[in-house]
Amino acid sequence: MNEYAKVILPKVSFSKDLFRKELSKCVNWVEHPEELDELNKWCYENFGEIYPEILDEVFSHNAA
């Protein structure tokens, strides 16, 4: 799943709404906690300056 996220998220990063939608799907599809940690780290490294509020929202919502 993380490979899919690494392909699709950069392609939709031009749109805040699309990025949120695709990130949410990717997070929901993750099956193992370590994969979620890896996705979280990768997303913050690559999109943390562009969409920090979306990353915080999606990852904190998933942790709850």
mmCIF file of the N, C-alpha and C atoms, coordinates in Angstrom:
data_MODEL
# 
_entry.id   MODEL 
# 
loop_
_atom_site.group_PDB 
_atom_site.id 
_atom_site.type_symbol 
_atom_site.label_atom_id 
_atom_site.label_alt_id 
_atom_site.label_comp_id 
_atom_site.label_asym_id 
_atom_site.label_entity_id 
_atom_site.label_seq_id 
_atom_site.pdbx_PDB_ins_code 
_atom_site.Cartn_x 
_atom_site.Cartn_y 
_atom_site.Cartn_z 
_atom_site.occupancy 
_atom_site.B_iso_or_equiv 
_atom_site.pdbx_formal_charge 
_atom_site.auth_seq_id 
_atom_site.auth_comp_id 
_atom_site.auth_asym_id 
_atom_site.auth_atom_id 
_atom_site.pdbx_PDB_model_num 
ATOM 1   N N  . MET A 1 1  ? 0.815  -1.199 0.000  1.00 0.00 ? 1  MET A N  1 
ATOM 2   C CA . MET A 1 1  ? 0.000  0.000  0.000  1.00 0.00 ? 1  MET A CA 1 
ATOM 3   C C  . MET A 1 1  ? 0.856  1.258  0.000  1.00 0.00 ? 1  MET A C  1 
ATOM 4   N N  . ASN A 1 2  ? 1.935  1.240  0.751  1.00 0.00 ? 2  ASN A N  1 
ATOM 5   C CA . ASN A 1 2  ? 2.767  2.436  0.800  1.00 0.00 ? 2  ASN A CA 1 
ATOM 6   C C  . ASN A 1 2  ? 3.344  2.774  -0.563 1.00 0.00 ? 2  ASN A C  1 
ATOM 7   N N  . GLU A 1 3  ? 3.598  1.773  -1.381 1.00 0.00 ? 3  GLU A N  1 
ATOM 8   C CA . GLU A 1 3  ? 4.105  2.049  -2.728 1.00 0.00 ? 3  GLU A CA 1 
ATOM 9   C C  . GLU A 1 3  ? 3.037  2.774  -3.548 1.00 0.00 ? 3  GLU A C  1 
ATOM 10  N N  . TYR A 1 4  ? 1.791  2.370  -3.391 1.00 0.00 ? 4  TYR A N  1 
ATOM 11  C CA . TYR A 1 4  ? 0.696  3.061  -4.077 1.00 0.00 ? 4  TYR A CA 1 
ATOM 12  C C  . TYR A 1 4  ? 0.633  4.519  -3.621 1.00 0.00 ? 4  TYR A C  1 
ATOM 13  N N  . ALA A 1 5  ? 0.730  4.727  -2.314 1.00 0.00 ? 5  ALA A N  1 
ATOM 14  C CA . ALA A 1 5  ? 0.679  6.088  -1.765 1.00 0.00 ? 5  ALA A CA 1 
ATOM 15  C C  . ALA A 1 5  ? 1.814  6.934  -2.314 1.00 0.00 ? 5  ALA A C  1 
ATOM 16  N N  . LYS A 1 6  ? 2.988  6.346  -2.434 1.00 0.00 ? 6  LYS A N  1 
ATOM 17  C CA . LYS A 1 6  ? 4.157  7.085  -2.909 1.00 0.00 ? 6  LYS A CA 1 
ATOM 18  C C  . LYS A 1 6  ? 4.038  7.452  -4.384 1.00 0.00 ? 6  LYS A C  1 
ATOM 19  N N  . VAL A 1 7  ? 3.179  6.754  -5.101 1.00 0.00 ? 7  VAL A N  1 
ATOM 20  C CA . VAL A 1 7  ? 2.939  7.080  -6.509 1.00 0.00 ? 7  VAL A CA 1 
ATOM 21  C C  . VAL A 1 7  ? 1.803  8.096  -6.636 1.00 0.00 ? 7  VAL A C  1 
ATOM 22  N N  . ILE A 1 8  ? 0.707  7.844  -5.941 1.00 0.00 ? 8  ILE A N  1 
ATOM 23  C CA . ILE A 1 8  ? -0.493 8.657  -6.157 1.00 0.00 ? 8  ILE A CA 1 
ATOM 24  C C  . ILE A 1 8  ? -0.461 10.010 -5.447 1.00 0.00 ? 8  ILE A C  1 
ATOM 25  N N  . LEU A 1 9  ? 0.067  10.074 -4.241 1.00 0.00 ? 9  LEU A N  1 
ATOM 26  C CA . LEU A 1 9  ? 0.016  11.339 -3.497 1.00 0.00 ? 9  LEU A CA 1 
ATOM 27  C C  . LEU A 1 9  ? 0.762  12.475 -4.185 1.00 0.00 ? 9  LEU A C  1 
ATOM 28  N N  . PRO A 1 10 ? 1.941  12.241 -4.730 1.00 0.00 ? 10 PRO A N  1 
ATOM 29  C CA . PRO A 1 10 ? 2.582  13.350 -5.465 1.00 0.00 ? 10 PRO A CA 1 
ATOM 30  C C  . PRO A 1 10 ? 1.760  13.808 -6.675 1.00 0.00 ? 10 PRO A C  1 
ATOM 31  N N  . LYS A 1 11 ? 1.048  12.871 -7.301 1.00 0.00 ? 11 LYS A N  1 
ATOM 32  C CA . LYS A 1 11 ? 0.266  13.214 -8.489 1.00 0.00 ? 11 LYS A CA 1 
ATOM 33  C C  . LYS A 1 11 ? -0.964 14.055 -8.165 1.00 0.00 ? 11 LYS A C  1 
ATOM 34  N N  . VAL A 1 12 ? -1.491 13.916 -6.950 1.00 0.00 ? 12 VAL A N  1 
ATOM 35  C CA . VAL A 1 12 ? -2.688 14.677 -6.581 1.00 0.00 ? 12 VAL A CA 1 
ATOM 36  C C  . VAL A 1 12 ? -2.370 15.838 -5.639 1.00 0.00 ? 12 VAL A C  1 
ATOM 37  N N  . SER A 1 13 ? -1.107 16.072 -5.384 1.00 0.00 ? 13 SER A N  1 
ATOM 38  C CA . SER A 1 13 ? -0.732 17.102 -4.412 1.00 0.00 ? 13 SER A CA 1 
ATOM 39  C C  . SER A 1 13 ? -1.030 18.525 -4.892 1.00 0.00 ? 13 SER A C  1 
ATOM 40  N N  . PHE A 1 14 ? -1.404 18.680 -6.151 1.00 0.00 ? 14 PHE A N  1 
ATOM 41  C CA . PHE A 1 14 ? -1.769 20.005 -6.667 1.00 0.00 ? 14 PHE A CA 1 
ATOM 42  C C  . PHE A 1 14 ? -3.115 20.471 -6.108 1.00 0.00 ? 14 PHE A C  1 
ATOM 43  N N  . SER A 1 15 ? -3.914 19.515 -5.605 1.00 0.00 ? 15 SER A N  1 
ATOM 44  C CA . SER A 1 15 ? -5.254 19.827 -5.109 1.00 0.00 ? 15 SER A CA 1 
ATOM 45  C C  . SER A 1 15 ? -5.384 19.413 -3.648 1.00 0.00 ? 15 SER A C  1 
ATOM 46  N N  . LYS A 1 16 ? -5.691 20.361 -2.811 1.00 0.00 ? 16 LYS A N  1 
ATOM 47  C CA . LYS A 1 16 ? -5.839 20.094 -1.380 1.00 0.00 ? 16 LYS A CA 1 
ATOM 48  C C  . LYS A 1 16 ? -6.917 19.039 -1.120 1.00 0.00 ? 16 LYS A C  1 
ATOM 49  N N  . ASP A 1 17 ? -8.045 19.151 -1.802 1.00 0.00 ? 17 ASP A N  1 
ATOM 50  C CA . ASP A 1 17 ? -9.148 18.212 -1.588 1.00 0.00 ? 17 ASP A CA 1 
ATOM 51  C C  . ASP A 1 17 ? -8.806 16.805 -2.064 1.00 0.00 ? 17 ASP A C  1 
ATOM 52  N N  . LEU A 1 18 ? -8.210 16.710 -3.245 1.00 0.00 ? 18 LEU A N  1 
ATOM 53  C CA . LEU A 1 18 ? -7.803 15.395 -3.750 1.00 0.00 ? 18 LEU A CA 1 
ATOM 54  C C  . LEU A 1 18 ? -6.737 14.768 -2.862 1.00 0.00 ? 18 LEU A C  1 
ATOM 55  N N  . PHE A 1 19 ? -5.800 15.576 -2.418 1.00 0.00 ? 19 PHE A N  1 
ATOM 56  C CA . PHE A 1 19 ? -4.742 15.071 -1.551 1.00 0.00 ? 19 PHE A CA 1 
ATOM 57  C C  . PHE A 1 19 ? -5.345 14.499 -0.269 1.00 0.00 ? 19 PHE A C  1 
ATOM 58  N N  . ARG A 1 20 ? -6.255 15.230 0.359  1.00 0.00 ? 20 ARG A N  1 
ATOM 59  C CA . ARG A 1 20 ? -6.905 14.759 1.589  1.00 0.00 ? 20 ARG A CA 1 
ATOM 60  C C  . ARG A 1 20 ? -7.647 13.447 1.334  1.00 0.00 ? 20 ARG A C  1 
ATOM 61  N N  . LYS A 1 21 ? -8.383 13.390 0.248  1.00 0.00 ? 21 LYS A N  1 
ATOM 62  C CA . LYS A 1 21 ? -9.167 12.197 -0.080 1.00 0.00 ? 21 LYS A CA 1 
ATOM 63  C C  . LYS A 1 21 ? -8.268 10.980 -0.287 1.00 0.00 ? 21 LYS A C  1 
ATOM 64  N N  . GLU A 1 22 ? -7.225 11.137 -1.091 1.00 0.00 ? 22 GLU A N  1 
ATOM 65  C CA . GLU A 1 22 ? -6.335 10.008 -1.378 1.00 0.00 ? 22 GLU A CA 1 
ATOM 66  C C  . GLU A 1 22 ? -5.513 9.603  -0.155 1.00 0.00 ? 22 GLU A C  1 
ATOM 67  N N  . LEU A 1 23 ? -5.074 10.568 0.625  1.00 0.00 ? 23 LEU A N  1 
ATOM 68  C CA . LEU A 1 23 ? -4.331 10.242 1.840  1.00 0.00 ? 23 LEU A CA 1 
ATOM 69  C C  . LEU A 1 23 ? -5.226 9.468  2.807  1.00 0.00 ? 23 LEU A C  1 
ATOM 70  N N  . SER A 1 24 ? -6.455 9.891  2.954  1.00 0.00 ? 24 SER A N  1 
ATOM 71  C CA . SER A 1 24 ? -7.390 9.184  3.837  1.00 0.00 ? 24 SER A CA 1 
ATOM 72  C C  . SER A 1 24 ? -7.590 7.749  3.382  1.00 0.00 ? 24 SER A C  1 
ATOM 73  N N  . LYS A 1 25 ? -7.739 7.545  2.081  1.00 0.00 ? 25 LYS A N  1 
ATOM 74  C CA . LYS A 1 25 ? -7.880 6.186  1.557  1.00 0.00 ? 25 LYS A CA 1 
ATOM 75  C C  . LYS A 1 25 ? -6.642 5.354  1.865  1.00 0.00 ? 25 LYS A C  1 
ATOM 76  N N  . CYS A 1 26 ? -5.487 5.925  1.621  1.00 0.00 ? 26 CYS A N  1 
ATOM 77  C CA . CYS A 1 26 ? -4.236 5.200  1.864  1.00 0.00 ? 26 CYS A CA 1 
ATOM 78  C C  . CYS A 1 26 ? -4.097 4.814  3.333  1.00 0.00 ? 26 CYS A C  1 
ATOM 79  N N  . VAL A 1 27 ? -4.401 5.733  4.211  1.00 0.00 ? 27 VAL A N  1 
ATOM 80  C CA . VAL A 1 27 ? -4.288 5.466  5.650  1.00 0.00 ? 27 VAL A CA 1 
ATOM 81  C C  . VAL A 1 27 ? -5.277 4.375  6.064  1.00 0.00 ? 27 VAL A C  1 
ATOM 82  N N  . ASN A 1 28 ? -6.480 4.402  5.516  1.00 0.00 ? 28 ASN A N  1 
ATOM 83  C CA . ASN A 1 28 ? -7.484 3.391  5.864  1.00 0.00 ? 28 ASN A CA 1 
ATOM 84  C C  . ASN A 1 28 ? -7.132 2.007  5.340  1.00 0.00 ? 28 ASN A C  1 
ATOM 85  N N  . TRP A 1 29 ? -6.366 1.935  4.264  1.00 0.00 ? 29 TRP A N  1 
ATOM 86  C CA . TRP A 1 29 ? -5.995 0.648  3.685  1.00 0.00 ? 29 TRP A CA 1 
ATOM 87  C C  . TRP A 1 29 ? -4.788 0.002  4.354  1.00 0.00 ? 29 TRP A C  1 
ATOM 88  N N  . VAL A 1 30 ? -4.053 0.758  5.138  1.00 0.00 ? 30 VAL A N  1 
ATOM 89  C CA . VAL A 1 30 ? -2.861 0.211  5.792  1.00 0.00 ? 30 VAL A CA 1 
ATOM 90  C C  . VAL A 1 30 ? -3.279 -0.869 6.785  1.00 0.00 ? 30 VAL A C  1 
ATOM 91  N N  . GLU A 1 31 ? -2.608 -2.014 6.713  1.00 0.00 ? 31 GLU A N  1 
ATOM 92  C CA . GLU A 1 31 ? -2.981 -3.150 7.552  1.00 0.00 ? 31 GLU A CA 1 
ATOM 93  C C  . GLU A 1 31 ? -2.124 -3.301 8.800  1.00 0.00 ? 31 GLU A C  1 
ATOM 94  N N  . HIS A 1 32 ? -0.892 -2.804 8.788  1.00 0.00 ? 32 HIS A N  1 
ATOM 95  C CA . HIS A 1 32 ? 0.028  -3.010 9.900  1.00 0.00 ? 32 HIS A CA 1 
ATOM 96  C C  . HIS A 1 32 ? 0.485  -1.669 10.469 1.00 0.00 ? 32 HIS A C  1 
ATOM 97  N N  . PRO A 1 33 ? 0.582  -1.582 11.796 1.00 0.00 ? 33 PRO A N  1 
ATOM 98  C CA . PRO A 1 33 ? 1.001  -0.319 12.434 1.00 0.00 ? 33 PRO A CA 1 
ATOM 99  C C  . PRO A 1 33 ? 2.344  0.200  11.932 1.00 0.00 ? 33 PRO A C  1 
ATOM 100 N N  . GLU A 1 34 ? 3.278  -0.696 11.653 1.00 0.00 ? 34 GLU A N  1 
ATOM 101 C CA . GLU A 1 34 ? 4.582  -0.237 11.170 1.00 0.00 ? 34 GLU A CA 1 
ATOM 102 C C  . GLU A 1 34 ? 4.482  0.379  9.775  1.00 0.00 ? 34 GLU A C  1 
ATOM 103 N N  . GLU A 1 35 ? 3.549  -0.098 8.963  1.00 0.00 ? 35 GLU A N  1 
ATOM 104 C CA . GLU A 1 35 ? 3.326  0.510  7.647  1.00 0.00 ? 35 GLU A CA 1 
ATOM 105 C C  . GLU A 1 35 ? 2.738  1.912  7.809  1.00 0.00 ? 35 GLU A C  1 
ATOM 106 N N  . LEU A 1 36 ? 1.862  2.071  8.786  1.00 0.00 ? 36 LEU A N  1 
ATOM 107 C CA . LEU A 1 36 ? 1.277  3.388  9.041  1.00 0.00 ? 36 LEU A CA 1 
ATOM 108 C C  . LEU A 1 36 ? 2.352  4.358  9.520  1.00 0.00 ? 36 LEU A C  1 
ATOM 109 N N  . ASP A 1 37 ? 3.244  3.883  10.371 1.00 0.00 ? 37 ASP A N  1 
ATOM 110 C CA . ASP A 1 37 ? 4.354  4.727  10.833 1.00 0.00 ? 37 ASP A CA 1 
ATOM 111 C C  . ASP A 1 37 ? 5.239  5.154  9.671  1.00 0.00 ? 37 ASP A C  1 
ATOM 112 N N  . GLU A 1 38 ? 5.513  4.211  8.771  1.00 0.00 ? 38 GLU A N  1 
ATOM 113 C CA . GLU A 1 38 ? 6.345  4.508  7.599  1.00 0.00 ? 38 GLU A CA 1 
ATOM 114 C C  . GLU A 1 38 ? 5.655  5.528  6.691  1.00 0.00 ? 38 GLU A C  1 
ATOM 115 N N  . LEU A 1 39 ? 4.363  5.335  6.463  1.00 0.00 ? 39 LEU A N  1 
ATOM 116 C CA . LEU A 1 39 ? 3.597  6.266  5.630  1.00 0.00 ? 39 LEU A CA 1 
ATOM 117 C C  . LEU A 1 39 ? 3.557  7.651  6.271  1.00 0.00 ? 39 LEU A C  1 
ATOM 118 N N  . ASN A 1 40 ? 3.345  7.688  7.566  1.00 0.00 ? 40 ASN A N  1 
ATOM 119 C CA . ASN A 1 40 ? 3.321  8.954  8.301  1.00 0.00 ? 40 ASN A CA 1 
ATOM 120 C C  . ASN A 1 40 ? 4.639  9.697  8.115  1.00 0.00 ? 40 ASN A C  1 
ATOM 121 N N  . LYS A 1 41 ? 5.731  9.028  8.343  1.00 0.00 ? 41 LYS A N  1 
ATOM 122 C CA . LYS A 1 41 ? 7.055  9.653  8.216  1.00 0.00 ? 41 LYS A CA 1 
ATOM 123 C C  . LYS A 1 41 ? 7.283  10.150 6.789  1.00 0.00 ? 41 LYS A C  1 
ATOM 124 N N  . TRP A 1 42 ? 6.979  9.320  5.807  1.00 0.00 ? 42 TRP A N  1 
ATOM 125 C CA . TRP A 1 42 ? 7.185  9.686  4.409  1.00 0.00 ? 42 TRP A CA 1 
ATOM 126 C C  . TRP A 1 42 ? 6.332  10.905 4.034  1.00 0.00 ? 42 TRP A C  1 
ATOM 127 N N  . CYS A 1 43 ? 5.083  10.908 4.476  1.00 0.00 ? 43 CYS A N  1 
ATOM 128 C CA . CYS A 1 43 ? 4.186  12.023 4.155  1.00 0.00 ? 43 CYS A CA 1 
ATOM 129 C C  . CYS A 1 43 ? 4.673  13.332 4.764  1.00 0.00 ? 43 CYS A C  1 
ATOM 130 N N  . TYR A 1 44 ? 5.093  13.298 6.017  1.00 0.00 ? 44 TYR A N  1 
ATOM 131 C CA . TYR A 1 44 ? 5.580  14.527 6.646  1.00 0.00 ? 44 TYR A CA 1 
ATOM 132 C C  . TYR A 1 44 ? 6.872  15.008 5.997  1.00 0.00 ? 44 TYR A C  1 
ATOM 133 N N  . GLU A 1 45 ? 7.719  14.078 5.570  1.00 0.00 ? 45 GLU A N  1 
ATOM 134 C CA . GLU A 1 45 ? 8.962  14.468 4.891  1.00 0.00 ? 45 GLU A CA 1 
ATOM 135 C C  . GLU A 1 45 ? 8.679  15.112 3.537  1.00 0.00 ? 45 GLU A C  1 
ATOM 136 N N  . ASN A 1 46 ? 7.679  14.614 2.829  1.00 0.00 ? 46 ASN A N  1 
ATOM 137 C CA . ASN A 1 46 ? 7.414  15.067 1.472  1.00 0.00 ? 46 ASN A CA 1 
ATOM 138 C C  . ASN A 1 46 ? 6.348  16.152 1.354  1.00 0.00 ? 46 ASN A C  1 
ATOM 139 N N  . PHE A 1 47 ? 5.410  16.189 2.290  1.00 0.00 ? 47 PHE A N  1 
ATOM 140 C CA . PHE A 1 47 ? 4.294  17.131 2.183  1.00 0.00 ? 47 PHE A CA 1 
ATOM 141 C C  . PHE A 1 47 ? 4.076  17.958 3.447  1.00 0.00 ? 47 PHE A C  1 
ATOM 142 N N  . GLY A 1 48 ? 4.961  17.822 4.411  1.00 0.00 ? 48 GLY A N  1 
ATOM 143 C CA . GLY A 1 48 ? 4.810  18.520 5.684  1.00 0.00 ? 48 GLY A CA 1 
ATOM 144 C C  . GLY A 1 48 ? 4.805  20.031 5.568  1.00 0.00 ? 48 GLY A C  1 
ATOM 145 N N  . GLU A 1 49 ? 5.512  20.556 4.590  1.00 0.00 ? 49 GLU A N  1 
ATOM 146 C CA . GLU A 1 49 ? 5.537  22.013 4.411  1.00 0.00 ? 49 GLU A CA 1 
ATOM 147 C C  . GLU A 1 49 ? 4.347  22.511 3.600  1.00 0.00 ? 49 GLU A C  1 
ATOM 148 N N  . ILE A 1 50 ? 3.767  21.643 2.790  1.00 0.00 ? 50 ILE A N  1 
ATOM 149 C CA . ILE A 1 50 ? 2.651  22.034 1.925  1.00 0.00 ? 50 ILE A CA 1 
ATOM 150 C C  . ILE A 1 50 ? 1.309  21.873 2.646  1.00 0.00 ? 50 ILE A C  1 
ATOM 151 N N  . TYR A 1 51 ? 1.093  20.709 3.240  1.00 0.00 ? 51 TYR A N  1 
ATOM 152 C CA . TYR A 1 51 ? -0.198 20.372 3.834  1.00 0.00 ? 51 TYR A CA 1 
ATOM 153 C C  . TYR A 1 51 ? -0.083 19.869 5.275  1.00 0.00 ? 51 TYR A C  1 
ATOM 154 N N  . PRO A 1 52 ? 0.559  20.606 6.155  1.00 0.00 ? 52 PRO A N  1 
ATOM 155 C CA . PRO A 1 52 ? 0.701  20.091 7.530  1.00 0.00 ? 52 PRO A CA 1 
ATOM 156 C C  . PRO A 1 52 ? -0.645 19.881 8.228  1.00 0.00 ? 52 PRO A C  1 
ATOM 157 N N  . GLU A 1 53 ? -1.608 20.756 7.943  1.00 0.00 ? 53 GLU A N  1 
ATOM 158 C CA . GLU A 1 53 ? -2.904 20.638 8.604  1.00 0.00 ? 53 GLU A CA 1 
ATOM 159 C C  . GLU A 1 53 ? -3.653 19.387 8.156  1.00 0.00 ? 53 GLU A C  1 
ATOM 160 N N  . ILE A 1 54 ? -3.527 19.015 6.898  1.00 0.00 ? 54 ILE A N  1 
ATOM 161 C CA . ILE A 1 54 ? -4.178 17.799 6.400  1.00 0.00 ? 54 ILE A CA 1 
ATOM 162 C C  . ILE A 1 54 ? -3.509 16.572 6.999  1.00 0.00 ? 54 ILE A C  1 
ATOM 163 N N  . LEU A 1 55 ? -2.190 16.565 7.029  1.00 0.00 ? 55 LEU A N  1 
ATOM 164 C CA . LEU A 1 55 ? -1.468 15.433 7.610  1.00 0.00 ? 55 LEU A CA 1 
ATOM 165 C C  . LEU A 1 55 ? -1.844 15.258 9.079  1.00 0.00 ? 55 LEU A C  1 
ATOM 166 N N  . ASP A 1 56 ? -1.865 16.358 9.817  1.00 0.00 ? 56 ASP A N  1 
ATOM 167 C CA . ASP A 1 56 ? -2.240 16.286 11.238 1.00 0.00 ? 56 ASP A CA 1 
ATOM 168 C C  . ASP A 1 56 ? -3.656 15.740 11.393 1.00 0.00 ? 56 ASP A C  1 
ATOM 169 N N  . GLU A 1 57 ? -4.562 16.242 10.573 1.00 0.00 ? 57 GLU A N  1 
ATOM 170 C CA . GLU A 1 57 ? -5.966 15.825 10.644 1.00 0.00 ? 57 GLU A CA 1 
ATOM 171 C C  . GLU A 1 57 ? -6.124 14.341 10.338 1.00 0.00 ? 57 GLU A C  1 
ATOM 172 N N  . VAL A 1 58 ? -5.563 13.897 9.234  1.00 0.00 ? 58 VAL A N  1 
ATOM 173 C CA . VAL A 1 58 ? -5.751 12.513 8.796  1.00 0.00 ? 58 VAL A CA 1 
ATOM 174 C C  . VAL A 1 58 ? -5.053 11.532 9.732  1.00 0.00 ? 58 VAL A C  1 
ATOM 175 N N  . PHE A 1 59 ? -3.816 11.817 10.104 1.00 0.00 ? 59 PHE A N  1 
ATOM 176 C CA . PHE A 1 59 ? -3.093 10.876 10.956 1.00 0.00 ? 59 PHE A CA 1 
ATOM 177 C C  . PHE A 1 59 ? -3.602 10.889 12.397 1.00 0.00 ? 59 PHE A C  1 
ATOM 178 N N  . SER A 1 60 ? -4.050 12.026 12.908 1.00 0.00 ? 60 SER A N  1 
ATOM 179 C CA . SER A 1 60 ? -4.584 12.046 14.274 1.00 0.00 ? 60 SER A CA 1 
ATOM 180 C C  . SER A 1 60 ? -5.959 11.391 14.318 1.00 0.00 ? 60 SER A C  1 
ATOM 181 N N  . HIS A 1 61 ? -6.733 11.554 13.261 1.00 0.00 ? 61 HIS A N  1 
ATOM 182 C CA . HIS A 1 61 ? -8.053 10.922 13.181 1.00 0.00 ? 61 HIS A CA 1 
ATOM 183 C C  . HIS A 1 61 ? -7.901 9.409  13.160 1.00 0.00 ? 61 HIS A C  1 
ATOM 184 N N  . ASN A 1 62 ? -6.913 8.922  12.435 1.00 0.00 ? 62 ASN A N  1 
ATOM 185 C CA . ASN A 1 62 ? -6.691 7.482  12.339 1.00 0.00 ? 62 ASN A CA 1 
ATOM 186 C C  . ASN A 1 62 ? -6.188 6.906  13.653 1.00 0.00 ? 62 ASN A C  1 
ATOM 187 N N  . ALA A 1 63 ? -5.446 7.674  14.416 1.00 0.00 ? 63 ALA A N  1 
ATOM 188 C CA . ALA A 1 63 ? -4.894 7.192  15.682 1.00 0.00 ? 63 ALA A CA 1 
ATOM 189 C C  . ALA A 1 63 ? -5.967 7.113  16.766 1.00 0.00 ? 63 ALA A C  1 
ATOM 190 N N  . ALA A 1 64 ? -7.046 7.880  16.594 1.00 0.00 ? 64 ALA A N  1 
ATOM 191 C CA . ALA A 1 64 ? -8.101 7.925  17.620 1.00 0.00 ? 64 ALA A CA 1 
ATOM 192 C C  . ALA A 1 64 ? -8.957 6.684  17.610 1.00 0.00 ? 64 ALA A C  1 
# 
